């Protein structure tokens, strides 16, 4: 009997895992990484190689250079993780001044000082904006694919050609300090390294202090050519406290002091013959962050960061104005800030140091950075109508043309070899278009290979400018092509995966039909044959939600869509309650709860609140409210604790009548004890009740709660193996309460102080759904028994989805609450932190709803054990079918939209979250079937039946 009811759970789980694995193999393919590396001798075969004996534009023979003539001797790269653009740019550039602006005044003072050889750039990163991907992009000059996000917590070594590899291969000594991700990406490349653990987001100071302790002393040493210092404090402060917070401002001010000291040391030794006479300073962010401190997506806040560049050559001369470099002026038009693509970083630094460009780089040597490092900067001093500057203009432009020639040749070489080596590569039309642009750029270059007479009065600056523009068009076209068609989709694998998902839906439907016939039941609440209104209504709700996933706008508003559909189902219930004149209170309460959930989805209980459009457009109701008022502060701190006390009381009352099993009472007492510990933990964190001294052991209480939860699980598992009682309403109720009680404290403490309120909302919503599910039922006693109402299961699923968004999550990597993974722990252990993060992310939306589903069955009038198990099996099958149907449409959506502009910023993260949720749901349903269905006597009963 048991296996007839539960086999479908295991079968569909296997189908889903196989389908997702195959589809992922076709959709999230990594870009083909070519094993080739650039070398100095490669450029001899290019059209850009100087002829023997020909002098370069600076009078240097071609034999002294590798690919380009070195412009600097040493480079200091200071990476400030999650550096927002408005952290660096002056507040005059923005319409509204914020507290975190103008906190790095040393950079602004140097960049906008008259005659300065420093400049601030707006740097544009390519999404996804996780640290690993951005470091790979900065060093390879390519576009890391979406699948690399999965390696953000365990970075594999980079095997393709990159800037660090070229530095080492060409005799440059690299010194690294700070974020230990660098030594994971480049394990054997650094002459010296000072790595520090980077994944404890609650630790704002360890990495930064390690950088500070080693950075300034290293500036006085001669045993390095490139120094990399990667600070993490701003990133961690954002994750924990948000951008608009005191810790963030303190970190920025600390960085300002550090940069002042660094620049002071460099300037003091930048004189003739000094250690830093030809040193170039770069201060940059790898990505930005939202106001909530998140990153990973493709919003402007996340992709916009900054680069501050400073040369210590004096005096700076000029860059030709013929380049027509555009920039963004401040509101008062006093300052101008140019933009640069992070894609250009690797190739520009390579050109400055005179080393070969990374083989797979598709970036462009940025003219402003190249001119700044070479001591040819001040654009405003040079005008086209001043003949005395024509000689220097032609000299600089000709040198830059030669650099761009090598740059374009290297990119063209890579595109050709990539297309020949890769299984798919670029289309023939794309390759023809790229080849035509390259041929156009090279058409006149051969004529310029003869040495120019720089004393000639007939220098044609316009000819050099046209040559540069031709190279710009070619390089921009390649970058655009790579961004639009980089990933190689395998449509065969994607089609097989989608087909297997459709088969799983068919298996679900056939299994529901088979079990229903075994039960001889009816989907009509009245017990008559035929299809009920609730079934049709539930079908259309699921179809509407599934179809909404085909639109990027609806995916962005998925929480609101789920809440609207839940309200629609609630309207159907209130209609029946009015007609039947019963359960009116429950129906109205359900609609009120849905309205409150809609409010929390819009405002957000945590992370989404800071950027909510609702708060910006509907703030009139908060006028006059002082959120810093001591009374209101205490109310907000006490409310979650009072909610926990209420939860403890509900648990106690559920087992106080003596009908619950002994195991259930023991588990509930353990949960109540955990609730008390949570109250103490939160009180100590808020310095209430004089418990601040307990905060010294802030990790102890969460660990005790985790231990109690594990002990409760083991106790329930042991009871399941040894208890031979039959399955009836009483035992099923006790087991459900026990399982939910065991999970509740862990999910609550990981969710923060919103946890108790979300728990109460889940209980209230579940109660209303359970009470209203049989409101349509009318039977004369002779009709077929009705099965679980499909509309109630659909409401249960929508309520679970609403909980996901109510807790401040959304389907993007910047929606993950990384700080929850370190509640109770300071050190990073991958498996442990991944488990905690999974529980926090999917606790209220998957774990609690799956184990609480038996409540839908307990409310029904069931008498036989067989009927109870059949109903429970049908409930889980319906729930699993709804999940599988929506994920199938998500898979269809990403297959259709695989070339969409937002595929990596929106559709791919949605796919990852949905398939992860589906696999987790399948596993939880299988575990629930073992827990609720499997009894020792079931096996004996099956054996005895077979013998008869």
Secondary structure, DSSP 4 states (H G I P E B T S, - for coil): -HHHHHHHHHHHHHHHHHHHHHHHHHHSPPPP-------GGGGGGSTTPPPTT-B-TTS-BGGG-SSS----SEEEEEEETT--HHHHS-GGGSSS--TTTT--HHHHHHHTSTT-SEEEEEEEPPSS--HHHHHHHHHHSS---GGGGGGTTSPPPP-S--HHHHHHHTT--EEEEEETHHHHHSTT--SEEEEE----TT-SSHHHHHHHHHHHHHTT--S-SEEEEEE-HHHHHHHHH-SSSHHHHHHHHHHHHHHHHHHHHHHHT-STT-TTTTEEEEEE-S----TTS--SS-SHHHHEEEEEEEE--SS-EE--GGG----EE-TTSS-EEEEEEGGGHHHHHHHHHT-PPPTT------HHHHHHHTTEE-GGG--TT-GGGHHHHHHHHHHHHHHHHHHHHHHHHHHHHHHHHSSS-S-HHHHHHHHHHHHHHHTTGGGG-SPP-TT-S---HHHHHHHHHHHHHHHHHHHHHHHHH-S---HHHHHHHHHHHHHHHHHHHHHHHHHHHHHT-BSSTTS-SS--HHHHHHHHHHHHHHHHTTSHHHHHTHHHHHHHHHHHHHHHHHHHHHHHT-SHHHHHHHHHHHHHHHHHHHH-SSSGGGG-HHHHH--GGGTT--TT-HHHHHHHHHHHHHHHHHHHHHHHHHHTTS-S-HHHHHHHHHHHHHHHHHHHHHHHHTT-TT-GGGGGGHHHHHHHHHHHHHHHHHHHHHHHHH------HHHHHHHHHHHHHHHHHHHHHHHGGGHHHHHHHHHHHHHHHHHHTTTT----SSSPPB---HHHHHHHHHHHHHHHHHTT--SSGGGS-GGGGGTT-SS--HHHHHHHHHHHHHIIIIIHHHHHTTHHHHTS---SHHHHHHHHHHHHHHHHHHHHHHHHHHHHHHHHTTTSTTIIIIIHHHHHHHHHHHHHHHHHHHHHHHHHT--HHHHHHHHHHHH-
